[in-house]
Amino acid sequence: MRQGGVVNSFPPARQQVPNGTIGQPAAAWEQRYRRAVITSDTAATFVVVTAIGEFFGARDAANWHEKWGILAFGTELLVLGALAVGRAWAPAVLGQGAEEFRRLGRSLFAATVVLALGGIALTSRNIKLWIFVAIPAIAVVTMIARYLLRLWLHKQRKEGRCLRPVLAAGSPATVHDLITRTRKFPHLGWRVDGVCTTDGSEIDGGHLDGVPIVGQLSDVAQRVRRDGYRVVAVTPDAHWSPDRLQRLAWNLEGSDAEMVVAPVLMEVAGPRLHVDAVLGIPLLRVSMPAFTGGRRAVKAVVDRVGATILLLLFSPLMALVALLVVLDSRGGAFYRQRRVGKDGREFTILKFRTMVTGAHAARAELAELNEGAGLLFKVRRDPRVTRVGSVLRRYSIDELPQLFNVLTGSMSLVGPRPPLPEESAAYGPDIRRRLLVKPGLTGLWQISGRSDLPWEEAVRLDLRYVEDWSLALDTVILWKTLRAVLHGQGAY
């Protein structure tokens, strides 16, 4: 297939084939993407090991074949073997969330441990080079390569290619929610192509949100085998008793379809969910959110160390920005404002001044121009914003002084948006859960659209962060913040 003059070697996710099924093309692109990842990991391992071997082995050319060559070849085999055993190439995780990188990290860590134990057993003096240089370098290169492959895959999915055809089976309301989410986030790789409801009755002329209703809930297995769906998404419905779900799982055996059951609990995921088997009954155990403990202590240390490093790194830029702010308009370089932090305690937030002096007093005059959602006050073309201020806001440079708030402990690098006192005073009991953790310099709201988000979506993202917080989630948010800042989406 040719798109814009470029040959696309990955076929569309759903395409009729001679036997009338739609499953084979989807399996083809999955296999090709998996081969691309394996090739990328193998090439990265070979390049890193060869480069290290050439550089350090040249210093000991006499013993190269005896010592360096064996260690280099052994390291390559060990790393690739660990990736295979650790299921880092499993199709189900490639291009999907943080699990792909977790498996990659665990596999490389296992290779490091085995290599260290082998080096001790062989009393090799050169093993430290491969443990502390080679494998960390392999980790960096493979992760970057996989990230670039994922960017390509996500671009294909946004254009409607490389998607897994999904059969959604459940109540119309829960299926509607699933369809809405898959369309909003196509990079996740799902496209609902068929719907089964309780009685298969016609909705909107036999369609639900534009997706054809292909049968009843009792027809799911038959439709999968006939049409080749890759995923069966079971959404909540009174029809789904334990016996019927078990029978459906049995009937899907032998097909290429993956069965996914959506729990009744929504917006709870990640490290809080655990599946336990008690007396043969699968139970979904939901642990309490982590507001204290060892991981929070690690987060506090990372916050302060990270803030210190970033302040040292950005200090020349911050000095230049402060000078430009003062030269551009009358007033000081910094703006201080009261915000509400953890447990409802107020603190003073620091920002570079982006508005004219006395801007807060003029807010009432702009009330009718308010474009902010919910309790937020935002004006896209605010006349109070200075020329320098508009640039600072677009790229979030005005928020750099908040690193001092992180350093002093009133904020975190990652967390919910810090609200104004008048905003928090209007919070209901549910929204007040945002105050259970420290507010952040960035967060899910920052990488998801910022001021362009509807109020309900912004609240949902903050509550999701509070419920599902983890160190891995913080790492992902920090990584994605750079792209969000460069694009400037929702910043005004």
C-alpha positions as CSV (number, residue, x, y, z in Angstrom):
1,M,0.0,0.0,0.0
2,R,1.3,3.4,-0.9
3,Q,0.6,6.4,1.3
4,G,1.8,9.9,0.2
5,G,4.5,8.4,-2.0
6,V,5.9,6.1,0.7
7,V,5.5,2.4,0.5
8,N,3.8,1.0,3.6
9,S,5.0,-2.5,4.3
10,F,2.4,-3.0,7.0
11,P,-1.1,-3.8,5.7
12,P,-4.3,-2.4,7.1
13,A,-5.7,-4.0,10.3
14,R,-8.9,-5.1,8.7
15,Q,-9.2,-6.2,5.1
16,Q,-11.3,-8.9,3.4
17,V,-9.4,-12.0,2.3
18,P,-10.5,-14.7,-0.1
19,N,-12.0,-16.9,2.6
20,G,-14.1,-14.0,4.0
21,T,-12.2,-13.6,7.3
22,I,-10.5,-10.4,8.5
23,G,-8.0,-11.9,10.9
24,Q,-5.0,-12.8,8.7
25,P,-3.9,-9.2,7.7
26,A,-3.9,-8.1,11.3
27,A,-1.7,-11.1,12.3
28,A,0.6,-10.2,9.4
29,W,1.4,-6.7,10.6
30,E,1.8,-8.0,14.1
31,Q,4.4,-10.5,13.0
32,R,6.2,-8.0,10.9
33,Y,6.3,-5.5,13.8
34,R,7.6,-8.2,16.2
35,R,10.3,-9.1,13.7
36,A,11.3,-5.4,13.5
37,V,11.6,-5.2,17.3
38,I,13.7,-8.4,17.5
39,T,15.9,-7.2,14.7
40,S,16.3,-3.8,16.4
41,D,17.2,-5.4,19.7
42,T,19.7,-7.8,18.1
43,A,21.3,-5.1,16.0
44,A,21.6,-2.8,19.1
45,T,23.2,-5.6,21.1
46,F,25.6,-6.4,18.4
47,V,26.6,-2.8,17.7
48,V,27.2,-2.0,21.4
49,V,29.1,-5.2,22.1
50,T,31.2,-4.8,19.0
51,A,32.0,-1.1,19.7
52,I,33.1,-1.9,23.3
53,G,35.1,-4.9,22.1
54,E,36.9,-2.9,19.4
55,F,37.7,0.0,21.7
56,F,38.9,-1.9,24.8
57,G,40.0,-5.1,23.0
58,A,42.4,-3.0,20.9
59,R,44.3,-2.3,24.1
60,D,44.8,-6.0,24.7
61,A,45.0,-7.3,21.1
62,A,47.2,-10.3,22.2
63,N,44.5,-11.8,24.3
64,W,41.5,-10.6,22.2
65,H,40.4,-14.0,20.9
66,E,41.1,-15.7,24.2
67,K,39.4,-13.2,26.6
68,W,37.5,-10.3,24.9
69,G,36.0,-12.3,22.1
70,I,34.6,-14.9,24.5
71,L,33.1,-12.3,26.8
72,A,31.7,-10.3,23.9
73,F,30.0,-13.3,22.3
74,G,28.8,-14.6,25.7
75,T,27.3,-11.2,26.5
76,E,25.4,-11.1,23.2
77,L,24.0,-14.6,23.7
78,L,23.1,-13.9,27.3
79,V,21.2,-10.6,26.5
80,L,19.3,-12.1,23.6
81,G,18.5,-15.2,25.6
82,A,17.2,-13.2,28.5
83,L,15.0,-11.1,26.3
84,A,13.5,-14.3,24.8
85,V,13.0,-16.0,28.2
86,G,11.6,-12.8,29.8
87,R,9.0,-12.6,27.1
88,A,10.2,-9.1,26.1
89,W,9.2,-10.0,22.5
90,A,5.7,-11.2,23.3
91,P,3.2,-9.6,20.7
92,A,0.7,-8.8,23.5
93,V,3.1,-6.1,25.0
94,L,4.8,-4.7,22.0
95,G,3.7,-1.1,21.5
96,Q,1.4,-1.3,24.5
97,G,2.0,0.9,27.6
98,A,4.8,0.6,30.0
99,E,4.7,-3.2,30.3
100,E,7.0,-3.5,27.2
101,F,9.7,-1.5,28.8
102,R,9.3,-3.2,32.2
103,R,9.8,-6.6,30.6
104,L,12.8,-5.2,28.7
105,G,14.3,-3.8,31.9
106,R,13.7,-7.0,33.9
107,S,15.2,-9.1,31.2
108,L,18.4,-7.0,31.0
109,F,18.6,-7.0,34.8
110,A,18.4,-10.8,34.8
111,A,21.2,-10.9,32.2
112,T,23.3,-8.6,34.4
113,V,22.9,-10.9,37.4
114,V,23.8,-14.0,35.4
115,L,26.8,-12.3,33.9
116,A,28.0,-11.2,37.3
117,L,27.6,-14.6,38.8
118,G,29.4,-16.2,35.8
119,G,32.2,-13.7,36.0
120,I,32.7,-14.4,39.7
121,A,32.7,-18.1,39.0
122,L,35.3,-17.7,36.2
123,T,37.3,-15.1,38.2
124,S,37.3,-12.8,35.2
125,R,38.9,-9.4,35.9
126,N,37.2,-7.8,32.9
127,I,33.6,-8.7,33.8
128,K,33.0,-5.3,35.3
129,L,33.2,-3.7,31.9
130,W,30.4,-5.8,30.5
131,I,28.3,-5.4,33.6
132,F,28.6,-1.7,34.2
133,V,29.2,-0.5,30.6
134,A,28.0,-2.9,28.0
135,I,24.6,-3.9,29.4
136,P,23.6,-0.4,30.5
137,A,24.6,0.8,27.0
138,I,22.5,-2.0,25.4
139,A,19.6,-0.9,27.6
140,V,19.7,2.7,26.5
141,V,20.1,1.9,22.8
142,T,17.4,-0.8,22.8
143,M,14.9,1.4,24.7
144,I,15.5,4.3,22.3
145,A,15.1,2.1,19.3
146,R,11.9,0.6,20.6
147,Y,10.5,4.1,21.4
148,L,11.2,5.2,17.8
149,L,9.4,2.0,16.5
150,R,6.5,2.8,18.8
151,L,6.2,6.3,17.5
152,W,6.0,4.9,14.0
153,L,3.4,2.4,15.1
154,H,1.3,5.1,16.8
155,K,1.4,7.2,13.7
156,Q,0.2,4.3,11.6
157,R,-2.7,3.7,14.1
158,K,-3.8,7.3,14.0
159,E,-4.1,6.9,10.3
160,G,-6.3,3.8,10.7
161,R,-3.7,1.2,10.1
162,C,-2.1,-1.5,12.3
163,L,-5.2,-1.8,14.5
164,R,-6.6,-4.9,16.1
165,P,-10.2,-5.6,15.1
166,V,-12.3,-5.8,18.3
167,L,-15.7,-7.5,18.9
168,A,-17.3,-5.7,21.9
169,A,-19.9,-7.7,23.8
170,G,-21.9,-6.2,26.6
171,S,-24.6,-3.7,27.4
172,P,-25.1,-0.8,24.9
173,A,-24.0,1.8,27.6
174,T,-20.7,0.1,28.4
175,V,-20.0,-0.8,24.8
176,H,-20.6,2.9,23.9
177,D,-18.0,3.9,26.5
178,L,-15.5,1.4,25.1
179,I,-16.0,2.7,21.5
180,T,-15.6,6.3,22.6
181,R,-12.3,5.5,24.4
182,T,-10.8,3.5,21.6
183,R,-11.6,6.3,19.1
184,K,-10.1,8.9,21.4
185,F,-6.9,6.9,21.9
186,P,-6.2,5.1,18.6
187,H,-2.5,4.7,19.6
188,L,-3.6,1.9,21.9
189,G,-4.3,-0.2,18.8
190,W,-8.0,-1.2,19.2
191,R,-10.8,-0.6,16.8
192,V,-14.3,-1.8,17.6
193,D,-15.5,-3.4,14.3
194,G,-18.5,-5.3,15.7
195,V,-20.9,-5.3,18.6
196,C,-22.9,-8.0,20.3
197,T,-25.7,-7.0,22.7
198,T,-28.0,-8.9,25.0
199,D,-30.6,-9.6,22.4
200,G,-29.0,-8.2,19.3
201,S,-31.8,-5.7,18.8
202,E,-31.4,-2.9,16.3
203,I,-30.0,0.3,17.7
204,D,-29.8,3.3,15.3
205,G,-30.7,1.0,12.4
206,G,-28.5,-2.0,13.5
207,H,-25.5,0.2,14.5
208,L,-24.2,1.4,17.8
209,D,-22.1,4.6,17.4
210,G,-21.6,3.7,13.8
211,V,-20.4,0.1,14.5
212,P,-22.6,-2.7,13.2
213,I,-24.5,-4.9,15.7
214,V,-23.5,-8.4,14.5
215,G,-25.4,-10.6,17.0
216,Q,-26.4,-11.5,20.5
217,L,-24.1,-12.2,23.4
218,S,-24.6,-15.9,22.9
219,D,-23.2,-15.5,19.3
220,V,-19.8,-14.1,20.3
221,A,-17.7,-17.2,19.8
222,Q,-19.4,-18.0,16.5
223,R,-18.8,-14.4,15.2
224,V,-15.1,-14.5,16.2
225,R,-14.5,-17.7,14.3
226,R,-16.4,-16.5,11.3
227,D,-15.0,-12.9,11.0
228,G,-11.6,-13.3,12.6
229,Y,-11.7,-10.6,15.4
230,R,-8.4,-10.4,17.2
231,V,-9.8,-9.1,20.5
232,V,-13.1,-10.0,22.3
233,A,-13.8,-7.1,24.8
234,V,-16.4,-8.2,27.3
235,T,-18.0,-5.2,29.0
236,P,-20.3,-5.3,32.0
237,D,-23.8,-6.7,31.5
238,A,-26.2,-8.8,33.6
239,H,-25.9,-11.6,31.0
240,W,-22.3,-12.3,31.9
241,S,-22.5,-14.9,34.7
242,P,-19.4,-16.8,35.7
243,D,-20.6,-19.9,33.9
244,R,-21.2,-18.0,30.7
245,L,-17.8,-16.3,30.8
246,Q,-16.1,-19.6,31.4
247,R,-18.0,-21.2,28.5
248,L,-17.0,-18.3,26.2
249,A,-13.4,-18.7,27.2
250,W,-13.6,-22.4,26.3
251,N,-15.3,-21.7,23.0
252,L,-12.6,-19.2,22.0
253,E,-9.8,-21.8,22.5
254,G,-8.0,-22.5,19.3
255,S,-8.8,-19.1,17.8
256,D,-6.4,-16.2,17.5
257,A,-8.7,-14.0,19.6
258,E,-7.6,-12.6,22.9
259,M,-10.4,-12.3,25.5
260,V,-10.4,-9.2,27.6
261,V,-12.9,-8.7,30.5
262,A,-13.5,-5.1,31.7
263,P,-14.0,-5.0,35.5
264,V,-16.8,-3.1,37.1
265,L,-14.3,-0.9,38.8
266,M,-13.2,1.9,36.5
267,E,-10.1,4.2,36.7
268,V,-8.3,1.8,39.0
269,A,-5.3,0.1,37.3
270,G,-1.6,-0.5,37.5
271,P,0.0,-1.7,40.7
272,R,-3.2,-1.6,42.7
273,L,-4.9,-4.5,40.8
274,H,-4.0,-8.1,41.6
275,V,-5.7,-11.3,40.5
276,D,-5.9,-14.0,43.2
277,A,-7.4,-17.5,42.9
278,V,-9.3,-18.4,46.1
279,L,-11.0,-21.8,46.1
280,G,-11.0,-21.8,42.3
281,I,-12.6,-18.4,42.1
282,P,-10.7,-15.6,40.4
283,L,-10.8,-12.5,42.6
284,L,-9.7,-9.0,41.6
285,R,-8.0,-7.6,44.6
286,V,-7.7,-3.8,44.8
287,S,-5.0,-2.6,47.2
288,M,-5.2,0.8,48.9
289,P,-3.6,3.8,47.2
290,A,0.0,4.4,48.3
291,F,0.1,7.8,50.1
292,T,3.0,6.8,52.5
293,G,5.8,4.3,52.7
294,G,9.0,3.5,51.0
295,R,8.0,4.4,47.4
296,R,6.8,7.8,48.6
297,A,10.2,8.3,50.4
298,V,11.9,7.5,47.1
299,K,9.7,10.0,45.3
300,A,10.6,12.7,47.8
301,V,14.3,12.1,47.3
302,V,13.9,12.0,43.5
303,D,11.9,15.3,43.7
304,R,14.6,17.2,45.6
305,V,17.5,15.7,43.7
306,G,15.8,16.3,40.4
307,A,14.8,19.9,41.3
308,T,18.4,20.6,42.3
309,I,19.8,19.2,39.0
310,L,17.2,21.1,36.9
311,L,17.8,24.4,38.8
312,L,21.5,24.1,38.1
313,L,20.9,23.2,34.5
314,F,18.4,25.9,33.8
315,S,19.9,28.7,35.9
316,P,21.4,30.6,32.9
317,L,18.1,30.4,31.1
318,M,16.2,31.5,34.2
319,A,18.5,34.5,34.7
320,L,18.0,35.5,31.0
321,V,14.2,35.1,31.3
322,A,14.1,37.2,34.5
323,L,15.9,40.0,32.7
324,L,13.6,39.9,29.7
325,V,10.5,40.0,31.9
326,V,11.7,43.1,33.7
327,L,12.7,44.8,30.4
328,D,9.5,44.0,28.7
329,S,7.0,45.5,31.2
330,R,7.0,47.4,34.4
331,G,7.2,45.1,37.5
332,G,9.2,42.4,39.1
333,A,10.5,39.2,37.4
334,F,8.5,36.8,39.6
335,Y,4.9,36.4,40.4
336,R,3.8,34.9,43.7
337,Q,0.4,33.4,44.2
338,R,-1.3,31.4,47.0
339,R,-2.2,27.8,46.0
340,V,-3.5,24.8,47.9
341,G,-1.3,21.8,48.4
342,K,-1.3,18.4,50.1
343,D,-4.1,18.0,52.7
344,G,-5.4,21.4,51.9
345,R,-2.4,23.4,53.2
346,E,-1.8,26.6,51.4
347,F,1.6,27.7,50.1
348,T,3.1,30.4,47.8
349,I,3.8,29.3,44.3
350,L,6.6,31.0,42.3
351,K,6.3,31.7,38.5
352,F,7.8,34.1,36.1
353,R,5.5,37.1,35.7
354,T,3.7,36.8,32.3
355,M,1.0,39.5,32.9
356,V,1.0,43.3,33.4
357,T,1.2,44.5,37.0
358,G,-2.2,44.5,38.6
359,A,-3.6,41.8,36.3
360,H,-5.4,40.0,39.1
361,A,-7.5,43.0,39.9
362,A,-8.7,43.2,36.3
363,R,-9.9,39.6,36.2
364,A,-13.5,40.6,37.1
365,E,-13.7,42.8,33.9
366,L,-12.8,39.7,31.8
367,A,-15.3,37.3,33.4
368,E,-17.5,37.2,30.2
369,L,-14.5,36.2,28.1
370,N,-13.7,33.2,30.3
371,E,-13.0,30.1,28.2
372,G,-11.8,27.9,31.1
373,A,-13.7,24.7,31.9
374,G,-15.4,24.2,35.3
375,L,-13.8,26.2,38.0
376,L,-10.8,27.3,35.8
377,F,-10.5,30.8,34.6
378,K,-8.7,31.0,31.2
379,V,-8.8,33.4,28.3
380,R,-7.0,32.3,25.1
381,R,-6.1,35.8,24.0
382,D,-5.8,37.4,27.4
383,P,-5.1,41.2,27.0
384,R,-3.2,41.2,30.3
385,V,-0.5,38.8,29.0
386,T,2.8,40.6,27.9
387,R,4.7,39.9,24.8
388,V,7.4,38.0,26.6
389,G,4.8,36.3,28.7
390,S,3.0,34.8,25.7
391,V,6.2,33.0,24.7
392,L,6.9,31.9,28.3
393,R,3.4,30.5,28.6
394,R,3.5,28.7,25.3
395,Y,6.5,26.6,26.2
396,S,5.8,26.5,30.0
397,I,9.0,28.4,30.8
398,D,7.1,30.6,33.2
399,E,6.7,27.5,35.5
400,L,10.5,26.9,36.0
401,P,10.6,28.8,39.3
402,Q,8.3,26.2,40.7
403,L,11.4,24.1,41.0
404,F,12.1,26.1,44.2
405,N,8.6,24.9,45.5
406,V,9.7,21.3,44.7
407,L,13.0,21.8,46.4
408,T,11.3,23.1,49.6
409,G,8.8,20.3,49.6
410,S,5.5,22.1,48.9
411,M,5.3,20.6,45.4
412,S,6.4,17.5,43.6
413,L,7.9,17.1,40.1
414,V,4.7,15.1,39.1
415,G,1.3,15.4,40.6
416,P,-2.2,17.0,40.2
417,R,-2.5,20.7,39.2
418,P,-2.1,23.0,42.2
419,P,-5.5,24.7,42.6
420,L,-6.3,28.3,43.8
421,P,-7.9,28.6,47.2
422,E,-11.2,29.7,45.7
423,E,-11.2,26.6,43.4
424,S,-10.5,24.1,46.2
425,A,-13.2,25.8,48.4
426,A,-15.8,24.7,45.8
427,Y,-14.5,21.1,45.6
428,G,-16.9,18.3,46.4
429,P,-15.9,15.3,48.4
430,D,-14.7,13.3,45.3
431,I,-12.6,16.1,43.8
432,R,-11.0,16.8,47.2
433,R,-9.1,13.5,46.7
434,R,-6.8,15.6,44.5
435,L,-5.4,17.1,47.7
436,L,-4.3,13.7,49.1
437,V,-0.9,14.1,47.4
438,K,1.4,17.0,46.6
439,P,0.6,19.0,43.5
440,G,3.0,18.7,40.6
441,L,5.1,20.8,38.3
442,T,3.7,18.4,35.6
443,G,1.1,15.7,35.5
444,L,-1.4,13.7,33.4
445,W,-3.2,17.0,32.7
446,Q,0.0,18.5,31.4
447,I,0.6,15.8,28.8
448,S,-3.1,15.4,27.8
449,G,-4.0,18.9,26.6
450,R,-3.7,21.3,29.7
451,S,-6.1,24.2,29.3
452,D,-7.8,22.6,26.3
453,L,-9.2,19.8,28.5
454,P,-12.8,19.8,29.6
455,W,-13.1,20.3,33.4
456,E,-14.5,16.8,33.9
457,E,-11.6,15.3,32.0
458,A,-9.0,17.3,33.9
459,V,-10.5,16.1,37.2
460,R,-10.6,12.5,36.0
461,L,-7.0,12.6,35.1
462,D,-5.9,14.1,38.5
463,L,-8.0,11.5,40.4
464,R,-6.6,8.7,38.2
465,Y,-3.1,9.8,39.1
466,V,-4.0,9.9,42.8
467,E,-5.5,6.4,42.6
468,D,-2.9,4.7,40.4
469,W,0.3,6.5,41.3
470,S,3.6,4.7,40.8
471,L,7.2,5.5,40.2
472,A,6.9,4.1,36.7
473,L,3.9,6.3,36.0
474,D,6.0,9.4,37.2
475,T,8.8,8.4,34.8
476,V,6.4,8.1,31.8
477,I,4.8,11.5,32.6
478,L,8.2,13.2,32.9
479,W,9.3,11.7,29.6
480,K,6.1,12.8,27.8
481,T,6.1,16.3,29.3
482,L,9.0,17.3,27.1
483,R,7.0,16.6,24.0
484,A,3.9,18.3,25.4
485,V,6.0,21.4,26.2
486,L,7.6,21.5,22.7
487,H,4.2,21.3,21.0
488,G,2.7,23.9,23.3
489,Q,-0.8,22.4,23.1
490,G,-3.3,23.9,25.5
491,A,-0.8,26.5,26.8
492,Y,-2.2,30.0,26.9
